[in-house]
Amino acid sequence: MLDIGLYTLYALLFIAVATAIIFPIINSLSNPSGLLKSAIGIGVILVLFGISYALSDSELTRGAIAAGLSESSVKLVGAGLIMLYIVFILAVLALVYSEISKALK
């Protein structure tokens, strides 16, 4: 019984992932201006990750060595955390800006 449920889960997950990939591609072919906006968004995310990666430290601590992490793994984890902080701060700033601009109208 458990095997049938897992196979059903895998099939539905595959369908959901395929749908999430295929339909935006079809939509972007019918609306090329939307593709440009998506490309700009992906570019901004890549730039933010590049900044985060440059700021992150690759120093191995005792805990990282005990966990079996390499220097590159530690650097990627640090970059992910720094990117999380940057995106969180930007979201808070956008929220504050939105509320202030609504209040001034």
Buried (B, 14 or more C-beta within 10 A) or exposed (E): EEEEEEEEEEEEEEEEEEEEEEEEEEEBEEEEEEBEEEEEEEEEEEEBBEBBBEEBEBEEEEEBEEEEBEEEBBBBBBBBEBBEEBEEEEEEEEEEEEEEEEEEE
